[in-house]
Amino acid sequence: MKDYWKEEEANPKKVNKKKIITSIIIAIIIILIAVITIIYQTNKQVRNWIDKNIFRKEVMQDKVATIELKEDQHSNVCAFNKYLGVLNKNQFTIYGNTGNEEKTLEIQISNPIFNSENRYLAIAEKKGKKFYIIEDKDISWEATIEGNIAQIHVNKNGYVAIVITDTSYKTVVEMYNPEGKEIFKTYLSSTRTADVAISNDDKYLAIAEVDTSGTIIQSNIKVISIEKASNDPTNSIEKTYQGEQDKLITNIKYQDKNKLICMYTDSIHIIENNEDTVLTNNENKKTIFQSIELTNHIIEIEEKSTGLFTAESVVNIINTENKGIKEYTADAVEKDISTYGNMIALNLGTEIEFINTNGWLVNRYIANQEITNIVLSDSIAGIIYRDNIEIVNL
C-alpha cells in the first residue's frame, strides 16, 4: 500500500517568493497612496506643493497661449463651449484653446449681450432689435424684434427667451424654439423683468419680476407651461411664487429635475416640488459674493478675518441635489468671481484660482498685473487685457 504521507514529505510545496514580494510591494504602494491622499486632503501646504510641482496646476502669464487684440479698437469677448469669441466691427472671430483662429462670422451687432449654454451661444444687440443664435461655430438662425432687447437667454437645447422693453407694455417676453420659430409672447403690464430661465427639459419658462410701484418692493416668480402657452398664452401660468416683501430678486436658473434656483440680494432659495425653501442667507456673516450660475450647485463666498489687516475668503459650494457643502479657502479676499457649469474662477487681484464644484483646485493663473476681466466656460477661460487675451485651459 502506497504511503501518501511520506510522499508528501518527500515533495514539500514550494513557496512562490516572487509572488509574495510582488504582493508586499503592491500593499506598500496602496498604503503610500492612501497616506499621501489623506495628507493632500488635510494639509494645505503639502497640497499647494503637490499642485504646483507634481500636478503642474500653476501657470504663469508669459507661459500661456494668447490672442492679440488691436489697441485702437474696442473688442467684446465671450467664452462658449470650448471656444473664445471676439466681436469687433461686426466680425465675430472664433478661437480654439491654443489661440488659433477657427472661423469668422458676420454679426451685425455693435453693443452685444452674450448668453451661452452647452453648444449654443446667443448674441443680442443691447437696447437694439437684432439677435443671433450660434450653434457650435455656425449661425443657426437670426431674427429682428419690435421694441428693444433688454435680456436674452438660451437653454442647453437651443430654446430662446428674449426680454423686450419700450413697447406699449412695460415688458414683453418672446419665446422661440431651436429652429427659430416664435412659440409665444407673454406681456407684463406693470412689472419689470429681473431674469428669465428655461427648464432643461424645455417644458417651463420662469420669469422673475419685480414690482416697484408701491412703497415696498415685491418680487414674484411666474412659471409658464411652454406647451400651454404655444396654444393659449393667456392661460399658461402653472404657478406663481410670491417672494417676501421688500426682498429684491436678481437672478433665477433652472437646474436638473426642474429645480428652480432663485437668488435675492440677501439669500438664495430653491423651488422644487412646489415648495420654496431657503438654501442660504447672509445673516450674521460677511457674504461678499454669491452665484447660482452652476450645474446643480450654488456658491456663497464669505470674508473672514485672519488678523488685524488680513482676511481670507471661504467658498461654500452647496450641492442642490443633496444639500451637501464643500468648502474651499482662498488666502486673500476675492476681487470678483465668474462661474459656469462646474467651474468657479476666483479673482484675487493678480491671481485667479480656478476650482471645481467638488472644491478642488483645477488651475492657478498668476499674472504680472491686475486682472479685471475674465470670461469662462467649462473647459476654457480668457483673461482679457487691453491688447491681448490670455488663454487658460481647464
NORMO-V849903 format. One record per residue. RES is the residue in one small letter. D_FIRST is the distance of its C-alpha to the first C-alpha in Angstrom with 1 decimal. Layout:
RES/D_FIRST, RES/D_FIRST
//
This chain:
m/0.0, k/3.9, d/6.5, y/9.3, w/11.8, k/12.1, e/12.3, e/15.1, e/16.8, a/16.9, n/18.6, p/21.1, k/23.2, k/26.6, v/29.8, n/32.4, k/35.4, k/37.8, k/37.1, i/37.6, i/40.9, t/42.1, s/41.5, i/43.4, i/46.3, i/46.6, a/46.6, i/49.3, i/51.4, i/51.2, i/52.3, l/55.1, i/56.4, a/56.4, v/58.3, i/60.8, t/61.4, i/62.2, i/64.5, y/66.1, q/66.8, t/68.2, n/69.8, k/72.9, q/73.5, v/69.9, r/70.3, n/73.6, w/72.1, i/69.1, d/71.4, k/73.7, n/71.5, i/68.2, f/69.1, r/72.5, k/74.3, e/77.6, v/80.0, m/83.4, q/86.6, d/87.0, k/83.4, v/83.6, a/84.9, t/88.5, i/91.0, e/94.5, l/97.4, k/101.1, e/102.9, d/106.1, q/104.4, h/103.0, s/99.4, n/97.5, v/93.8, c/90.9, a/87.1, f/85.4, n/81.9, k/80.8, y/84.3, l/87.5, g/90.8, v/94.2, l/97.4, n/100.5, k/103.7, n/102.1, q/99.2, f/95.8, t/93.4, i/89.7, y/87.5, g/83.7, n/81.7, t/82.5, g/86.2, n/86.4, e/89.1, e/87.4, k/90.3, t/93.9, l/95.4, e/99.1, i/99.5, q/103.1, i/102.6, s/104.1, n/103.2, p/99.6, i/97.5, f/93.8, n/91.0, s/87.5, e/84.3, n/81.2, r/82.5, y/86.1, l/89.1, a/92.4, i/95.6, a/98.9, e/102.4, k/103.1, k/106.3, g/106.4, k/105.6, k/103.0, f/99.2, y/96.3, i/92.6, i/90.3, e/86.8, d/84.6, k/87.2, d/89.6, i/92.4, s/91.2, w/94.6, e/97.8, a/100.6, t/103.9, i/104.9, e/108.1, g/108.7, n/106.9, i/103.2, a/102.2, q/98.4, i/95.7, h/92.1, v/89.3, n/85.9, k/82.6, n/83.2, g/86.7, y/88.9, v/92.0, a/94.4, i/97.8, v/100.1, i/103.7, t/106.8, d/110.6, t/111.0, s/112.9, y/109.9, k/108.6, t/105.2, v/103.7, v/99.9, e/99.0, m/95.6, y/94.2, n/91.1, p/89.0, e/91.2, g/94.4, k/95.7, e/97.5, i/95.9, f/98.4, k/100.8, t/101.1, y/104.2, l/104.7, s/108.4, s/108.5, t/105.3, r/104.0, t/100.4, a/98.3, d/95.2, v/93.4, a/89.8, i/87.9, s/84.6, n/81.5, d/81.2, d/84.9, k/85.8, y/88.1, l/90.9, a/91.6, i/95.0, a/95.7, e/99.4, v/101.8, d/105.0, t/107.4, s/110.6, g/110.6, t/110.7, i/106.9, i/104.4, q/102.2, s/99.0, n/97.4, i/94.5, k/94.9, v/91.9, i/92.9, s/90.9, i/91.1, e/90.6, k/93.4, a/95.7, s/95.4, n/97.1, d/99.2, p/99.4, t/101.7, n/99.0, s/95.9, i/95.4, e/92.1, k/92.6, t/94.9, y/93.6, q/96.4, g/95.9, e/97.2, q/100.9, d/101.8, k/98.4, l/98.6, i/95.9, t/95.3, n/92.2, i/89.8, k/86.6, y/84.1, q/80.5, d/77.4, k/77.4, n/81.2, k/81.4, l/84.9, i/85.4, c/88.9, m/90.2, y/93.3, t/95.1, d/93.5, s/90.2, i/87.6, h/86.8, i/84.3, i/85.1, e/82.2, n/81.9, n/85.7, e/85.5, d/87.2, t/85.2, v/86.0, l/83.2, t/85.0, n/88.5, n/90.4, e/91.4, n/91.1, k/89.8, k/91.3, t/90.0, i/91.2, f/89.5, q/87.7, s/86.5, i/85.0, e/84.7, l/80.9, t/78.0, n/77.0, h/78.2, i/81.3, i/82.2, e/84.6, i/85.4, e/86.6, e/88.4, k/87.3, s/89.1, t/87.1, g/90.0, l/93.8, f/94.2, t/90.7, a/88.8, e/85.7, s/84.9, v/82.2, v/81.1, n/79.7, i/77.9, i/77.5, n/75.2, t/77.1, e/74.0, n/72.3, k/75.2, g/72.9, i/74.7, k/73.7, e/75.9, y/76.9, t/79.3, a/81.7, d/83.4, a/86.8, v/89.1, e/88.9, k/92.0, d/90.8, i/87.8, s/86.7, t/84.0, y/82.5, g/79.3, n/76.6, m/78.5, i/80.9, a/83.2, l/84.6, n/87.7, l/88.1, g/91.1, t/89.9, e/86.2, i/84.5, e/81.1, f/79.4, i/76.9, n/75.0, t/74.8, n/71.5, g/73.5, w/72.2, l/74.3, v/74.2, n/76.8, r/79.5, y/82.7, i/84.9, a/88.5, n/91.4, q/93.9, e/94.3, i/92.5, t/94.6, n/93.2, i/89.7, v/88.6, l/85.0, s/82.4, d/78.7, s/77.9, i/81.1, a/83.9, g/87.3, i/89.2, i/92.8, y/95.4, r/98.9, d/98.0, n/94.3, i/91.2, e/88.1, i/84.9, v/81.8, n/78.6, l/76.6
//
